[in-house]
Amino acid sequence: MVTGASGGIGEGIALSLARRGCKRLALVARRRERLEEVAERCRAEGAEEALVVAKDLSVDAQCAEAVEETVKHFGSE
C-alpha cells in the first residue's frame, strides 16, 4: 500500500516498487484520475496488479476503508 501515490514521492515509490519486482500494489490518494495514470505506468513497469484506492487519508473513516478495500482485493495473506 503506497499512500500519496498520485504524485511526488509516493508516485516515485510506487514506480520504483514496480520496477523492482513488486507484483501487487495498492495505490492510495485522493485524485482517482491521477492514480489511474500511475497504476497504468506501474503495470507497464512490471506490476501485475495495481489497485486504485481513491481516499482522503486525513479522514479516519477513509483510512479504515482504504485498508479494508486493499485486504478485500488482495486477501489477508
ABEGO torsion letter per residue (X at the ends): XBBGAABEAAAAAAAAAAAAGBABBBBBBABAAAAAAAAAAAAAAGBABBBBBBBBAABAAAAAAAAAAAAAAAEAX
